[in-house]
Amino acid sequence: MTITTIGKKSMRQDLGTKQKEDQLTSAIFSTLAFFSLYDLPITSKRLHELLLDYQAGLDEVETALTVLALDNKIYQAGNLYSLKPWKAEELRARQEEIANKWQKIDTFYNWLAVLPFVRQISVINSLALGTADADSDIDFFVITKPTRLYFVRSVIIVLFRLLGVYKTRQKIKDKFCFGFFVSEDNLKFEELQIKPADPYFMFWLCNLRPIFGGQQYWTLMQDNSWLLNRFPNFKPMIRLASAKELGILIKSTKLFLEIILFIPAFFAESILRRIHINHTFKLAENNTVTSTTVANAKMLKLHASDIRRSLAAEHAKILSQYNGH
């Protein structure tokens, strides 16, 4: 092998290494840019798990983060990283609020778990993402048995209103909000994304925190395998750790309720479906240009003020600023 050949090979290797480093840096910026929309620093482990459009080992990510921090391209404090500085006191206050909200979920867990015809419940939105503050509500995503979605929603409204924790227009802080219901035979969500880019929805789906119904959560992830192409380091199995196994008493009570309510639910579902859908679209908020509310037999997604486009634009703006450096 000649010296010229060796030199060319070395040059190709250097270019390949540089290209990989640039791709990893770009992926790190993409993930940090999303969380910077909420002024939220994240750990290297979480960044690795949610690294957008690039597969890498945790050690590679941590090495790259160290270099970026030393070059003053990102901010670091301990094992937390961000594109901009954050206030430690505000972060601690937010973490305390998040812990309090999870405690409230634990308090009402048995009521949630025993709901008839409910196959899975996950915590979503600000609490799942880690962006909740003192004024935030507690949002849930609900998977129901087929042809029972609106019966389930009716039961939830009545039950949690009686328990005093159902969110209303006047009472929001720490209240339970059930804004996304889906039938377990309708779990493919790729078409729910806005075009051309929807970073919020992708991060939202990755950050679901199932509180029970691990098997249905796993099915949800399998039905949305496109998500794993965007987050190649993401491992849904890790999320299953937050899903509790239903105890024998809860399982027995749930089964008993489903047996005695089978006939009433069968006949009531179509009636309740018409009532709920008609009411949903009679609300002016669900007929605006910002609304992406969906209400049909297999899905109820209440999204009157959808800010995903503006978030996508802001995300792209942040990335263009950092890529320009």
N, C-alpha and C positions, 0 to 999 in steps of 0.2 A: 504494500500500500504506500503510495507516494505521500509526501508532506502536504501537497495540495489537496489530495483526497481527504486526508486526516483533518485538515483545516476546514474543509467544506462540511464534513460530518459534524465537527465541533460547533460550527456556526449554526447548523440546522438544529442541533440539540439546544443551543443557547436560545435560538428563536422560539423553539417549542416550549422551553421553560418559561420564557418571557410571556408568551401567549397565555399559558396556563395561569401564570401569576396575575396577568391583567384580567382574565376571565373570573378568577376567584375574587379579586378586588372589586370588580363590577358587581358580582353577586352579593358580596358583603354590603356594598353601598345600597343595592336594591332593597335588601332586607332592613337595614338600619333606616333607610329613608321612609319606609312604611311606618315604623314605630316612632320616628321623629315627628310624624303628623300628630302624635298624641303626647309628645314630650316624654316619651318613655324609654329609658335605657334598658338594655336586655343583657343577659349573661351570654358568655361565649357558647355555652351548651345549647341554649335556646336558639341563638343565632345559627349555629350549625344545623340544628334540626329544621329550621325554617329558611335555610339558605335557598334563595330563589334561582332556579334554572342552572344549578351547578352542583355536581357531586364531589365531595371532598371529605377527608377524614377530619375528626375533631382537632387532631394535632396540627394539621395544615391550616385550619381556620384560626386556631389560637396563635400560631406563628405569624400569620398574615395580620391579625389584629394587633399584635405587639409592634410589628413594623409600622403599620398605619398610625398607631398611637404615638410612636417615637417620632414619626414624620409630621406630627400635629395635623393629620388629616381627619382623625376622629378623636373623640374624648374617651378617656378611660378613668375609672375609679374602682380599684379592686378588680372584681370580675365582671363589672358592668361597663357596657360600651354604648356610645351614642354618637350621632353626627353633630350634636350640639350639647352644651353644658346643661345640667339639670340641678334643681335644688333638692338637696338631700332631705330636708325637712318635709317638703311636699311629697317626696317619694315615700317616706316613712308613713306619713299620714294616709296616703293612698293605700299602702299595703295593709295598714290597720283597718281601713274601711273594707277592703277586700276580705280580710279574715273575718270581720263581723258579718258580712253578707253570707259567707260560706257557713258560718255558725247558724245563721237564720235558716238556711237551706236544711242543715242537719236537724234543726228543731221541727221542721215540717216534713222531713223526709218520708216518714211512714204514710202521711196523707198523699204524698206524690206517688209513692211506690204502689199503693193499694188501688189506685185509680183503675177501674175496669176498662178493658179493651185498649189500654195503653201498653205499648211494647217497649218503648224506650223514651227516656227524657235526658236531654243534655242542657247544660248551662251554656249560654251563648253571649255574643256581643261584648259589652265593656267588661263584665266580670270575667269572662273566659279569656279575653285578650289581655287583661291586667290593666285596663285603662279606667276602671270604675273609680268614682270619687264619692264624697259624702252624699251627694244629691242623686246618685244613680239608682235606677231600679234594678231588678234581678230578672233577666230574660231567660226564657226557656224555649227549647225546640222539642217538639213532641211527635213521636212516631206512633201511629195508631193502627189497630187492626183494620183491614179493608172494610169499607162501608160502615165505619163507625166514627168517622172523623168529627162530624158535627154533633153527634150524641156526646162524644167525649168532651168537646168544647163546652157544650151546655152544662155538663156535670162540673167541669172545672170552674166555670163562671159562678155557679151557684155555691159550690163548696168553699172556694177560697174567698168569696165575698162574705160568707157566713163566718169564716175564720178571721176576717178582717185584714187580709194581706193581699187582696186583689188590687192591682193598679187601676186607678181612675184618673180622669183629667185633673182632678184636684189633689190627689194623693199619689205621689210618684216615688219619693225616697224610700228605698228598701222594700218596695212593694213588688209582688210577683206579676210579671208580664208574660203572657202566653201569646206571642205574636206569630208563631210559625208552627203550623200543624201539617203533617204529611202522612199519607197512607203508606204502609210498609211495602206496597207493590208499586211505589212511585218514587224511587230514591235516586234517580239519575238527575243530577243538578247542573250539568255542564251548560245547558241552554239557558239557565238563569243568569249567566254572566252577561254583563253589558259589553258592547263592542266599542272600540277595538281592544280595550284592556280593562281589567277589573281586579286590581290588586286586593281591594278590600274583601271581595267575596272569596278569593283564594285563601287569604289569611284567616278569614272568618271560619271557613270550613275546616281548615287544619286545626284550629284552636277550639273546636267543640270539646266540651268536657262532660262526657256521659256520667250520670249519677246512678243509673241502672240500665239494664238492657244491653249488655256488652255484645251479644250475638248480633243484634240489629245494628249496632254501631259498626261492627265489623262488615256487615253486609253493605251498609252505607258507603264505607270506604272502598269496598270492592266494586260497587256500582259507579264509583267516581274515581276510577283508576287514573284518569287524566290528571288528577291532582298530584299523584305521585311522580308524574313526569315533570311537573313544575317544581316540586319539592322532593328531589331524589334522596335526600337524607332523612325525610320524615318517616317515622315508624308508628303507624296507628296502634300497634300493640301496647306502646307506652301509655297511650290515652286510656286503655282499658283498665289501668290500675285505679282510676278514679271511679269506676263503675262497681257499685256494691252488688254482691249476690243477695237476692231476695231471700229472707228467712222463711222458714216453713209456715209460720203463722201468717205472714203477709201473702205468701203464695196461695195458701188455703183460702184466705179471705177474698183475695182477688178472684180466684176461681169461682167461689160461691157467688160473688156479685155478678160475675159474667154469666153464670147459669141462670140466676133469677132475673137478670135484666136482658137476657137474650131476646125474648119476644118483644118486650117494650122497645128495645133499641132497634130491632129489625123494622118495626113499623114506624118508629119516630124519625129515623135517620133522614128519609127523603123530605119529610115535612120540615125538620130542623135545618136541613141543607138549604131549602128555599128561603127560609126565614133569615138565616145568617148571611147568605149571599146577597139577598135583596137589601138587608140592612147595611151590609158592608159598602155597597155601591150607591146607596142613598146618601152616604156621608160625603160631603163636598170634598173633603181632604183626599178621598180615594179617586177623585176624578180630575186631578190637576196634572200638569205636565211633569211634576216632580214625583208622581206616584207610580210605583211598579207593583202595586198590590195585585195578588193573584187569589182568586176565590173560585174554586171549582170542586168537583166531587172528590178529588184526591189530594188537593192542596189548598191551604189557607195561609197565605203569606201577607201579613199586613205591613205595608211599606209605603205610607202616604208621602213621606218626605225623604226620598232616596237621594243621598248626597254622594253616591258612589262615583258619578262622573266628575264631580269637583275634586274628590279625593284622588281619583286617577290622574287628573290634570296636575294637581299639586305634587303628587308622587313623581310624575314625569319631570316637573319643573325642578324639583330638588335634585333628581338624578342628573339633569342636564348641567346644573351648576357644578356638581362634584366631578362629573366627567370632563368638564371644561378646564378643571385645574390641572 
